[in-house]
Every structure is written in C-alpha cells, then in structure tokens.
Amino acid sequence: MFYSVLTLQRIIGKRWIDMWNLLKNRNLTLIAVGNTISQFGDRLTHMALIGLIAAFQPGSSMAFSKMAIFFSLPVILLALPGGILADRFPRKRILLIADFSRAVLLGGMAYSVYHWQSMNVAYAIVFLVFVFTIFFNVTRGSFIPEIVPKQDLLHANSLMTFLARIATVLGTVLGGFIADHIPFEVIFVGDGLTYLVSFLCILAIRPLYTSRSLAARADAEVQMPPRRFSPRALWNALKHPVVRVVMLSVALFGLLSAASYSLMIPLVQQLRGWGTSGVGIMGGMIAVGMILGAWIMGHFGRDTWMGPVLAISFLLLGSLTALVPRVVVFWGIGVGAIVAGALSSAILIVQDTLFQKKVENALRGQVFGSREVVVSISFLVNTVGLGWLGDHIGMWRALVLSGVAISVGGVAIGWLWRKIPSST
C-alpha cells in the first residue's frame, strides 16, 4: 500500500500536495470561502433573472440581449477606473465596500420584484449590482499576488476556481428548479445574505504586508503604486507580447460567452422545450467541467504549458460550438457542456496567472480592469449581433458561424504565442 502511494505521487508529482497546502494560507482560505459562497448566490440570482425573462418576455432572444446590456455597461464604463482605485487604495477595503453594497442592492431587488413585478426596475438594480461587482472582481484579481508567492499563483488560481465552480454547480442546478418553484424575491434575499458572508470572511483577513513591507517584497516584484493614473505606463504594460496574446483570448472568450448566452440558453430553454430547469442542468454540467478543468490545472499544470492551453482550448471550443446544432439528445449536449466547461476553466486560470506574473503590482489592477473592459465589449457587441442573427437566420446557423470564428481565433493565438521570445 505504501509503495502504491509513493508510485502515485511520482506519477502526479507534488502538484496534488501543493494545491491543497495552499489552504494553510489563512488569508487565501478566507477569500476563497467568501468567494465560493457568493458564487453560489450569484448562480441562484442568474437563474432567477432567466426565469423573470421567461415570465415577462417569453420567446425573445433580444430580451436576453437587453439584460446583457445592463450588466455589461458597468464593466465597460467602470472597469478601468476600478482598476485605478485598486492600485491606489487598500484593496481589502474596496472588497468590503463592494460586498456590503451588493447585499443591500439584492435586498432592494427583492423588494422591487415583490411590489412592482416589473423588469424595468430589475434592469436598473442589475446595473448597480454589476457596478460593485466589477470593483470587486478587478480588486480580487490584483489582490491575490499580495497573499500568495509568485511560484504558487497557478495553483492558487486553480484552487479558487475549483471551489467556486463547485458552488456554481450547486447554485445553477438548484437554481433552475428553485426559479420554477420559489418566489423570485426570496432568491434575491438569499443571494444578498451570501454577500454578507463574503463580507465577514474578507473582514477577518489579516494583511500580511504593510505598505512599506510590500514595497520591499522582492519575491513578488511589487512596487509602490503611482500617485496618479498614467496612460503611458498602462499602455506599455498592455504592449507586453504575452499580455497582448492574453487580451486576444479575452476578446474570444467574450464571443464564446455571447454565443452561450444569446443562443444556447434560448435553444435549450425554448426551442428544445427543456425549460429553465434544463438550462440549470446544462449550466451545472458546464460547472462540473470547470471543476474538472481546475483540478487538472491545479495538479498537473505547468507554466510552460499556458500558451498552448489557450490555443488548443479555443480551437476545441469553436468546434464544439459549431457542432451543437446537430445534437438533439439532451445528454449529448450535456457531455459537450462538460468538455466546454473544462476548457473554459483552463482558459480563465491561464489568463489570471499570466496577468499576475507578467504585470507589476503598481499596474495590475488597471490591467485587470482593461481585461474586463475588453471581455465586456466583446460580449456586449457579440450578444447583440448574435441575438439579431438568431432572430433572422436562425439560432443554429448563428451558432455555426460563431464556432468557426472561435476556432480561427484559437489558431491565431497559437501562431502569435510561437513568435514570443522565450525570455519574456
């Protein structure tokens, strides 16, 4: 038995042990737990919003596009300012304000749905929720390197994704059924409570580094943040060859998300007749795949594999998207959803890790903010475009076109990555 364990450790390497050893980092554990719980609430709310659209505006692809506008605009308008704030002010304080504000707003969402039964008020509150969500996401991405050594970033991001996607599975699968049977306002109140739990977890984090010690921390290659926003410094950071390739992958991910949101959801929910519960099951399968992808990256991932992972993942995701219209069996689409989730998880982990490794601390928040702007613009433009195409040429043909574009983008990423000098 002992020999077998040693053999298994030699096969999988020390990655298995390293990933879970990161839980000894109290601060990382707290932010991971808070993020996992709030992700569960997010999925419940997302499924409730899908149910609201089906109840108030059934049969329309543009209804999903309209909702996408309200949760994309805050990202486009405020992601970069949020990154500037994350580089100039204590990041823990920003995370706390964002969580508390979202908890209050979700309570307002419950009140509005109960009293007015209108999508218009829901659109406005969704906009405000995503204002604080973007501040939280940008700050969290730039905060992780302050509490995790540089050599552990890939595994820390994998661990965060692994735990968050477990919550996504539970929230999405349960959310589909809950949205069909429980009043929407109750779901929104529950989501607000998850943000309060996240608030308490972050509040319990004890900073490991003061401003002075952070400046001297050589292993993280950090610098004191600039006193004012410098467009030239940000532009120079974005011109880094690795960062440029990652930004291309970010834009492609926006296209992939748009195809899933504006075409796949109504295809499963309405054309196939599987309802909101069917959407929940499919979302849960995607999340299962994301858990699998995070586990693989956390245990077997290597820094030298990150570029090829991006290229191959997009190539395969494009092929899956183009093949979906030919699949009519529920579980056939489900298997594709699991594979797509695993590939998507690997893409997101690689994106975060490359940004954290290649961008200095003083500009990290701004680059993460720029990432959110790019993915949101791509998502918004492609959602509206694909929603229009879905209504005019059919959802199946629109899915094929988007799949071809994603695959071509994967080939382009592979070609550009090969041109990057190994020293960078």
Contacts in CASP RR format, 6 or more apart in sequence:
PFRMAT RR
TARGET T0000
AUTHOR 0000-0000-0000
METHOD contacts of the structure
MODEL  1
MFYSVLTLQRIIGKRWIDMWNLLKNRNLTLIAVGNTISQFGDRLTHMALI
GLIAAFQPGSSMAFSKMAIFFSLPVILLALPGGILADRFPRKRILLIADF
SRAVLLGGMAYSVYHWQSMNVAYAIVFLVFVFTIFFNVTRGSFIPEIVPK
QDLLHANSLMTFLARIATVLGTVLGGFIADHIPFEVIFVGDGLTYLVSFL
CILAIRPLYTSRSLAARADAEVQMPPRRFSPRALWNALKHPVVRVVMLSV
ALFGLLSAASYSLMIPLVQQLRGWGTSGVGIMGGMIAVGMILGAWIMGHF
GRDTWMGPVLAISFLLLGSLTALVPRVVVFWGIGVGAIVAGALSSAILIV
QDTLFQKKVENALRGQVFGSREVVVSISFLVNTVGLGWLGDHIGMWRALV
LSGVAISVGGVAIGWLWRKIPSST
9 16 0 8 1.000
9 17 0 8 1.000
12 299 0 8 1.000
12 300 0 8 1.000
15 155 0 8 1.000
15 298 0 8 1.000
15 299 0 8 1.000
15 300 0 8 1.000
15 301 0 8 1.000
16 299 0 8 1.000
18 152 0 8 1.000
18 155 0 8 1.000
19 155 0 8 1.000
19 158 0 8 1.000
19 159 0 8 1.000
19 298 0 8 1.000
19 299 0 8 1.000
20 159 0 8 1.000
22 28 0 8 1.000
22 148 0 8 1.000
22 152 0 8 1.000
22 155 0 8 1.000
22 156 0 8 1.000
22 159 0 8 1.000
23 29 0 8 1.000
23 32 0 8 1.000
23 159 0 8 1.000
25 147 0 8 1.000
25 148 0 8 1.000
26 205 0 8 1.000
26 206 0 8 1.000
27 147 0 8 1.000
27 205 0 8 1.000
27 206 0 8 1.000
27 207 0 8 1.000
27 208 0 8 1.000
28 144 0 8 1.000
28 147 0 8 1.000
28 148 0 8 1.000
28 156 0 8 1.000
28 159 0 8 1.000
30 201 0 8 1.000
30 202 0 8 1.000
30 204 0 8 1.000
30 205 0 8 1.000
31 95 0 8 1.000
31 140 0 8 1.000
31 143 0 8 1.000
31 144 0 8 1.000
31 147 0 8 1.000
31 160 0 8 1.000
31 201 0 8 1.000
31 202 0 8 1.000
31 205 0 8 1.000
32 159 0 8 1.000
32 160 0 8 1.000
32 163 0 8 1.000
32 164 0 8 1.000
33 163 0 8 1.000
33 201 0 8 1.000
34 197 0 8 1.000
34 198 0 8 1.000
34 201 0 8 1.000
34 202 0 8 1.000
35 140 0 8 1.000
35 160 0 8 1.000
35 163 0 8 1.000
35 164 0 8 1.000
35 198 0 8 1.000
36 163 0 8 1.000
36 164 0 8 1.000
36 166 0 8 1.000
36 167 0 8 1.000
37 167 0 8 1.000
37 194 0 8 1.000
37 197 0 8 1.000
37 198 0 8 1.000
37 201 0 8 1.000
38 99 0 8 1.000
38 194 0 8 1.000
38 195 0 8 1.000
38 197 0 8 1.000
38 198 0 8 1.000
39 164 0 8 1.000
39 165 0 8 1.000
39 167 0 8 1.000
39 168 0 8 1.000
40 167 0 8 1.000
40 168 0 8 1.000
40 170 0 8 1.000
40 171 0 8 1.000
40 194 0 8 1.000
41 167 0 8 1.000
41 171 0 8 1.000
41 190 0 8 1.000
41 191 0 8 1.000
41 192 0 8 1.000
41 194 0 8 1.000
42 191 0 8 1.000
42 194 0 8 1.000
43 167 0 8 1.000
43 168 0 8 1.000
43 170 0 8 1.000
43 171 0 8 1.000
43 172 0 8 1.000
43 175 0 8 1.000
44 171 0 8 1.000
44 174 0 8 1.000
44 175 0 8 1.000
44 178 0 8 1.000
44 187 0 8 1.000
44 190 0 8 1.000
44 191 0 8 1.000
45 106 0 8 1.000
45 109 0 8 1.000
45 187 0 8 1.000
45 188 0 8 1.000
45 191 0 8 1.000
46 172 0 8 1.000
47 171 0 8 1.000
47 172 0 8 1.000
47 175 0 8 1.000
47 176 0 8 1.000
47 178 0 8 1.000
47 179 0 8 1.000
47 187 0 8 1.000
47 276 0 8 1.000
47 279 0 8 1.000
47 280 0 8 1.000
48 175 0 8 1.000
48 178 0 8 1.000
48 179 0 8 1.000
48 184 0 8 1.000
48 187 0 8 1.000
48 188 0 8 1.000
49 67 0 8 1.000
49 122 0 8 1.000
49 126 0 8 1.000
50 176 0 8 1.000
50 179 0 8 1.000
50 265 0 8 1.000
50 269 0 8 1.000
50 276 0 8 1.000
50 279 0 8 1.000
51 179 0 8 1.000
51 180 0 8 1.000
51 184 0 8 1.000
51 276 0 8 1.000
52 113 0 8 1.000
52 119 0 8 1.000
52 122 0 8 1.000
52 184 0 8 1.000
53 63 0 8 1.000
53 64 0 8 1.000
53 67 0 8 1.000
53 119 0 8 1.000
54 269 0 8 1.000
54 275 0 8 1.000
54 276 0 8 1.000
56 118 0 8 1.000
56 119 0 8 1.000
57 63 0 8 1.000
57 119 0 8 1.000
58 270 0 8 1.000
59 266 0 8 1.000
59 270 0 8 1.000
61 262 0 8 1.000
61 263 0 8 1.000
61 266 0 8 1.000
61 387 0 8 1.000
61 390 0 8 1.000
61 391 0 8 1.000
61 395 0 8 1.000
62 387 0 8 1.000
62 388 0 8 1.000
62 391 0 8 1.000
64 261 0 8 1.000
64 262 0 8 1.000
64 265 0 8 1.000
64 266 0 8 1.000
64 383 0 8 1.000
64 387 0 8 1.000
65 262 0 8 1.000
65 383 0 8 1.000
65 384 0 8 1.000
65 385 0 8 1.000
65 387 0 8 1.000
66 123 0 8 1.000
67 123 0 8 1.000
67 126 0 8 1.000
68 258 0 8 1.000
68 261 0 8 1.000
68 262 0 8 1.000
68 379 0 8 1.000
68 380 0 8 1.000
68 383 0 8 1.000
68 384 0 8 1.000
69 380 0 8 1.000
69 384 0 8 1.000
70 123 0 8 1.000
70 124 0 8 1.000
70 126 0 8 1.000
70 127 0 8 1.000
70 130 0 8 1.000
71 126 0 8 1.000
71 127 0 8 1.000
71 129 0 8 1.000
71 130 0 8 1.000
72 130 0 8 1.000
72 376 0 8 1.000
72 377 0 8 1.000
72 379 0 8 1.000
72 380 0 8 1.000
72 383 0 8 1.000
73 127 0 8 1.000
73 380 0 8 1.000
74 127 0 8 1.000
74 128 0 8 1.000
74 130 0 8 1.000
74 131 0 8 1.000
74 133 0 8 1.000
74 134 0 8 1.000
75 130 0 8 1.000
75 134 0 8 1.000
75 372 0 8 1.000
75 373 0 8 1.000
75 375 0 8 1.000
75 376 0 8 1.000
76 373 0 8 1.000
76 376 0 8 1.000
76 377 0 8 1.000
76 380 0 8 1.000
78 131 0 8 1.000
78 134 0 8 1.000
78 135 0 8 1.000
79 134 0 8 1.000
79 138 0 8 1.000
79 369 0 8 1.000
79 370 0 8 1.000
79 371 0 8 1.000
79 372 0 8 1.000
79 373 0 8 1.000
79 376 0 8 1.000
80 366 0 8 1.000
80 369 0 8 1.000
80 370 0 8 1.000
80 373 0 8 1.000
82 134 0 8 1.000
82 135 0 8 1.000
82 138 0 8 1.000
82 139 0 8 1.000
82 365 0 8 1.000
82 369 0 8 1.000
83 138 0 8 1.000
83 139 0 8 1.000
83 142 0 8 1.000
83 365 0 8 1.000
83 366 0 8 1.000
83 368 0 8 1.000
83 369 0 8 1.000
84 229 0 8 1.000
84 365 0 8 1.000
84 366 0 8 1.000
85 94 0 8 1.000
85 135 0 8 1.000
85 139 0 8 1.000
86 94 0 8 1.000
86 135 0 8 1.000
86 138 0 8 1.000
86 139 0 8 1.000
86 142 0 8 1.000
86 143 0 8 1.000
86 364 0 8 1.000
86 365 0 8 1.000
86 366 0 8 1.000
86 368 0 8 1.000
87 142 0 8 1.000
87 225 0 8 1.000
87 226 0 8 1.000
87 361 0 8 1.000
87 362 0 8 1.000
87 363 0 8 1.000
87 364 0 8 1.000
87 365 0 8 1.000
87 366 0 8 1.000
88 225 0 8 1.000
88 226 0 8 1.000
88 227 0 8 1.000
91 139 0 8 1.000
91 142 0 8 1.000
91 143 0 8 1.000
91 146 0 8 1.000
92 143 0 8 1.000
92 202 0 8 1.000
92 205 0 8 1.000
92 207 0 8 1.000
94 135 0 8 1.000
94 136 0 8 1.000
94 139 0 8 1.000
95 136 0 8 1.000
95 139 0 8 1.000
95 140 0 8 1.000
95 143 0 8 1.000
95 202 0 8 1.000
96 199 0 8 1.000
96 202 0 8 1.000
96 203 0 8 1.000
97 132 0 8 1.000
97 135 0 8 1.000
98 132 0 8 1.000
98 133 0 8 1.000
98 135 0 8 1.000
98 136 0 8 1.000
98 139 0 8 1.000
99 132 0 8 1.000
99 136 0 8 1.000
99 195 0 8 1.000
99 196 0 8 1.000
99 198 0 8 1.000
99 199 0 8 1.000
99 202 0 8 1.000
100 195 0 8 1.000
100 196 0 8 1.000
100 199 0 8 1.000
101 132 0 8 1.000
102 129 0 8 1.000
102 132 0 8 1.000
102 133 0 8 1.000
102 136 0 8 1.000
102 192 0 8 1.000
102 195 0 8 1.000
103 192 0 8 1.000
103 193 0 8 1.000
103 195 0 8 1.000
103 196 0 8 1.000
103 199 0 8 1.000
105 125 0 8 1.000
105 128 0 8 1.000
105 129 0 8 1.000
105 132 0 8 1.000
106 129 0 8 1.000
106 188 0 8 1.000
106 189 0 8 1.000
106 190 0 8 1.000
106 191 0 8 1.000
106 192 0 8 1.000
106 195 0 8 1.000
107 188 0 8 1.000
107 189 0 8 1.000
107 192 0 8 1.000
108 125 0 8 1.000
108 188 0 8 1.000
109 122 0 8 1.000
109 125 0 8 1.000
109 126 0 8 1.000
109 129 0 8 1.000
109 185 0 8 1.000
109 188 0 8 1.000
110 184 0 8 1.000
110 185 0 8 1.000
110 186 0 8 1.000
110 188 0 8 1.000
110 189 0 8 1.000
111 185 0 8 1.000
112 118 0 8 1.000
112 121 0 8 1.000
112 122 0 8 1.000
112 125 0 8 1.000
113 121 0 8 1.000
113 122 0 8 1.000
113 184 0 8 1.000
113 185 0 8 1.000
113 188 0 8 1.000
114 183 0 8 1.000
114 185 0 8 1.000
134 369 0 8 1.000
134 372 0 8 1.000
137 368 0 8 1.000
137 372 0 8 1.000
138 365 0 8 1.000
138 368 0 8 1.000
138 369 0 8 1.000
138 372 0 8 1.000
139 365 0 8 1.000
141 352 0 8 1.000
141 355 0 8 1.000
141 356 0 8 1.000
141 364 0 8 1.000
141 365 0 8 1.000
141 368 0 8 1.000
142 356 0 8 1.000
142 361 0 8 1.000
142 364 0 8 1.000
142 365 0 8 1.000
142 368 0 8 1.000
144 153 0 8 1.000
144 156 0 8 1.000
144 157 0 8 1.000
144 160 0 8 1.000
144 352 0 8 1.000
144 356 0 8 1.000
145 153 0 8 1.000
145 220 0 8 1.000
145 222 0 8 1.000
145 356 0 8 1.000
145 361 0 8 1.000
145 364 0 8 1.000
146 208 0 8 1.000
146 209 0 8 1.000
146 214 0 8 1.000
146 220 0 8 1.000
146 222 0 8 1.000
146 361 0 8 1.000
147 205 0 8 1.000
147 208 0 8 1.000
148 156 0 8 1.000
149 219 0 8 1.000
149 220 0 8 1.000
150 219 0 8 1.000
150 220 0 8 1.000
150 221 0 8 1.000
150 356 0 8 1.000
150 357 0 8 1.000
153 352 0 8 1.000
153 353 0 8 1.000
153 356 0 8 1.000
153 357 0 8 1.000
154 297 0 8 1.000
154 298 0 8 1.000
154 301 0 8 1.000
154 303 0 8 1.000
154 306 0 8 1.000
154 349 0 8 1.000
154 353 0 8 1.000
155 298 0 8 1.000
157 349 0 8 1.000
157 352 0 8 1.000
157 353 0 8 1.000
157 356 0 8 1.000
158 294 0 8 1.000
158 295 0 8 1.000
158 297 0 8 1.000
158 298 0 8 1.000
158 301 0 8 1.000
158 349 0 8 1.000
159 294 0 8 1.000
159 298 0 8 1.000
161 290 0 8 1.000
161 294 0 8 1.000
161 297 0 8 1.000
161 345 0 8 1.000
161 348 0 8 1.000
161 349 0 8 1.000
162 291 0 8 1.000
162 294 0 8 1.000
162 295 0 8 1.000
162 298 0 8 1.000
165 287 0 8 1.000
165 288 0 8 1.000
165 289 0 8 1.000
165 290 0 8 1.000
165 291 0 8 1.000
165 294 0 8 1.000
165 345 0 8 1.000
166 287 0 8 1.000
166 291 0 8 1.000
168 283 0 8 1.000
168 284 0 8 1.000
168 287 0 8 1.000
168 290 0 8 1.000
169 284 0 8 1.000
169 287 0 8 1.000
169 288 0 8 1.000
169 291 0 8 1.000
171 284 0 8 1.000
172 280 0 8 1.000
172 283 0 8 1.000
172 284 0 8 1.000
172 286 0 8 1.000
172 287 0 8 1.000
173 280 0 8 1.000
173 281 0 8 1.000
173 283 0 8 1.000
173 284 0 8 1.000
175 187 0 8 1.000
175 280 0 8 1.000
176 276 0 8 1.000
176 277 0 8 1.000
176 278 0 8 1.000
176 279 0 8 1.000
176 280 0 8 1.000
176 281 0 8 1.000
177 277 0 8 1.000
177 280 0 8 1.000
178 187 0 8 1.000
179 187 0 8 1.000
179 276 0 8 1.000
180 276 0 8 1.000
180 277 0 8 1.000
209 217 0 8 1.000
211 224 0 8 1.000
214 222 0 8 1.000
214 224 0 8 1.000
214 361 0 8 1.000
215 222 0 8 1.000
215 223 0 8 1.000
215 224 0 8 1.000
220 361 0 8 1.000
221 360 0 8 1.000
221 361 0 8 1.000
222 360 0 8 1.000
222 361 0 8 1.000
222 362 0 8 1.000
223 360 0 8 1.000
223 361 0 8 1.000
223 362 0 8 1.000
224 362 0 8 1.000
225 361 0 8 1.000
225 362 0 8 1.000
226 233 0 8 1.000
226 362 0 8 1.000
229 366 0 8 1.000
233 362 0 8 1.000
233 363 0 8 1.000
234 363 0 8 1.000
234 366 0 8 1.000
234 367 0 8 1.000
234 370 0 8 1.000
237 243 0 8 1.000
237 359 0 8 1.000
237 360 0 8 1.000
237 363 0 8 1.000
237 366 0 8 1.000
237 367 0 8 1.000
238 244 0 8 1.000
238 247 0 8 1.000
238 367 0 8 1.000
238 370 0 8 1.000
240 358 0 8 1.000
240 359 0 8 1.000
240 424 0 8 1.000
241 419 0 8 1.000
241 420 0 8 1.000
241 421 0 8 1.000
241 424 0 8 1.000
242 354 0 8 1.000
242 358 0 8 1.000
242 420 0 8 1.000
242 424 0 8 1.000
243 354 0 8 1.000
243 355 0 8 1.000
243 358 0 8 1.000
243 359 0 8 1.000
243 367 0 8 1.000
244 416 0 8 1.000
245 307 0 8 1.000
245 310 0 8 1.000
245 413 0 8 1.000
245 416 0 8 1.000
245 417 0 8 1.000
245 420 0 8 1.000
246 310 0 8 1.000
246 350 0 8 1.000
246 351 0 8 1.000
246 354 0 8 1.000
246 355 0 8 1.000
246 371 0 8 1.000
247 370 0 8 1.000
247 371 0 8 1.000
247 374 0 8 1.000
248 409 0 8 1.000
248 412 0 8 1.000
248 413 0 8 1.000
248 416 0 8 1.000
249 310 0 8 1.000
249 314 0 8 1.000
249 347 0 8 1.000
249 350 0 8 1.000
249 351 0 8 1.000
249 413 0 8 1.000
250 351 0 8 1.000
250 371 0 8 1.000
250 374 0 8 1.000
250 375 0 8 1.000
250 378 0 8 1.000
251 374 0 8 1.000
251 375 0 8 1.000
251 378 0 8 1.000
252 314 0 8 1.000
252 378 0 8 1.000
252 406 0 8 1.000
252 409 0 8 1.000
252 410 0 8 1.000
252 413 0 8 1.000
253 344 0 8 1.000
253 347 0 8 1.000
253 348 0 8 1.000
253 351 0 8 1.000
253 375 0 8 1.000
253 378 0 8 1.000
254 375 0 8 1.000
254 378 0 8 1.000
254 379 0 8 1.000
254 382 0 8 1.000
255 378 0 8 1.000
255 379 0 8 1.000
255 382 0 8 1.000
255 402 0 8 1.000
255 405 0 8 1.000
255 406 0 8 1.000
256 314 0 8 1.000
256 317 0 8 1.000
256 318 0 8 1.000
256 321 0 8 1.000
256 344 0 8 1.000
256 402 0 8 1.000
256 406 0 8 1.000
257 375 0 8 1.000
257 379 0 8 1.000
258 378 0 8 1.000
258 379 0 8 1.000
258 380 0 8 1.000
258 381 0 8 1.000
258 382 0 8 1.000
258 383 0 8 1.000
258 385 0 8 1.000
258 386 0 8 1.000
258 402 0 8 1.000
259 321 0 8 1.000
259 382 0 8 1.000
259 386 0 8 1.000
259 398 0 8 1.000
259 399 0 8 1.000
259 402 0 8 1.000
259 403 0 8 1.000
259 406 0 8 1.000
261 379 0 8 1.000
261 383 0 8 1.000
262 383 0 8 1.000
262 385 0 8 1.000
262 386 0 8 1.000
262 387 0 8 1.000
262 390 0 8 1.000
263 386 0 8 1.000
263 387 0 8 1.000
263 390 0 8 1.000
263 395 0 8 1.000
263 398 0 8 1.000
263 399 0 8 1.000
263 402 0 8 1.000
264 282 0 8 1.000
264 324 0 8 1.000
264 399 0 8 1.000
265 279 0 8 1.000
266 395 0 8 1.000
267 324 0 8 1.000
267 395 0 8 1.000
267 396 0 8 1.000
267 399 0 8 1.000
268 274 0 8 1.000
268 275 0 8 1.000
268 278 0 8 1.000
268 279 0 8 1.000
268 282 0 8 1.000
268 333 0 8 1.000
269 275 0 8 1.000
269 276 0 8 1.000
269 278 0 8 1.000
269 279 0 8 1.000
271 395 0 8 1.000
272 328 0 8 1.000
272 330 0 8 1.000
274 281 0 8 1.000
274 330 0 8 1.000
278 330 0 8 1.000
281 334 0 8 1.000
282 333 0 8 1.000
282 334 0 8 1.000
282 337 0 8 1.000
283 337 0 8 1.000
284 337 0 8 1.000
285 334 0 8 1.000
285 336 0 8 1.000
285 337 0 8 1.000
285 338 0 8 1.000
286 337 0 8 1.000
286 338 0 8 1.000
286 340 0 8 1.000
286 341 0 8 1.000
286 344 0 8 1.000
287 341 0 8 1.000
288 338 0 8 1.000
288 341 0 8 1.000
289 337 0 8 1.000
289 338 0 8 1.000
289 339 0 8 1.000
289 340 0 8 1.000
289 341 0 8 1.000
289 342 0 8 1.000
289 345 0 8 1.000
290 341 0 8 1.000
290 342 0 8 1.000
290 344 0 8 1.000
290 345 0 8 1.000
291 345 0 8 1.000
292 338 0 8 1.000
292 341 0 8 1.000
292 342 0 8 1.000
292 345 0 8 1.000
293 341 0 8 1.000
293 342 0 8 1.000
293 343 0 8 1.000
293 345 0 8 1.000
293 346 0 8 1.000
294 345 0 8 1.000
294 349 0 8 1.000
296 342 0 8 1.000
296 346 0 8 1.000
297 309 0 8 1.000
297 345 0 8 1.000
297 346 0 8 1.000
297 349 0 8 1.000
297 350 0 8 1.000
298 349 0 8 1.000
303 353 0 8 1.000
303 357 0 8 1.000
306 350 0 8 1.000
306 353 0 8 1.000
306 354 0 8 1.000
307 350 0 8 1.000
307 413 0 8 1.000
307 414 0 8 1.000
307 417 0 8 1.000
308 414 0 8 1.000
308 417 0 8 1.000
309 346 0 8 1.000
309 347 0 8 1.000
309 350 0 8 1.000
310 347 0 8 1.000
310 350 0 8 1.000
310 351 0 8 1.000
310 410 0 8 1.000
310 413 0 8 1.000
310 414 0 8 1.000
310 417 0 8 1.000
311 410 0 8 1.000
311 411 0 8 1.000
311 413 0 8 1.000
311 414 0 8 1.000
311 417 0 8 1.000
312 410 0 8 1.000
313 343 0 8 1.000
313 344 0 8 1.000
313 346 0 8 1.000
313 347 0 8 1.000
313 410 0 8 1.000
314 347 0 8 1.000
314 406 0 8 1.000
314 407 0 8 1.000
314 409 0 8 1.000
314 410 0 8 1.000
314 413 0 8 1.000
315 407 0 8 1.000
315 410 0 8 1.000
315 411 0 8 1.000
316 339 0 8 1.000
316 343 0 8 1.000
317 340 0 8 1.000
317 343 0 8 1.000
317 344 0 8 1.000
317 403 0 8 1.000
317 406 0 8 1.000
317 407 0 8 1.000
318 402 0 8 1.000
318 403 0 8 1.000
318 404 0 8 1.000
318 405 0 8 1.000
318 406 0 8 1.000
318 407 0 8 1.000
319 403 0 8 1.000
319 407 0 8 1.000
320 336 0 8 1.000
320 339 0 8 1.000
320 340 0 8 1.000
321 340 0 8 1.000
321 399 0 8 1.000
321 400 0 8 1.000
321 402 0 8 1.000
321 403 0 8 1.000
321 406 0 8 1.000
322 399 0 8 1.000
322 400 0 8 1.000
322 402 0 8 1.000
322 403 0 8 1.000
322 404 0 8 1.000
322 407 0 8 1.000
324 333 0 8 1.000
324 336 0 8 1.000
324 399 0 8 1.000
325 395 0 8 1.000
325 396 0 8 1.000
325 397 0 8 1.000
325 399 0 8 1.000
325 400 0 8 1.000
327 333 0 8 1.000
351 371 0 8 1.000
355 364 0 8 1.000
355 367 0 8 1.000
355 368 0 8 1.000
355 371 0 8 1.000
356 364 0 8 1.000
358 424 0 8 1.000
359 367 0 8 1.000
382 402 0 8 1.000
386 398 0 8 1.000
386 402 0 8 1.000
387 398 0 8 1.000
389 397 0 8 1.000
389 398 0 8 1.000
389 401 0 8 1.000
390 397 0 8 1.000
390 398 0 8 1.000
END
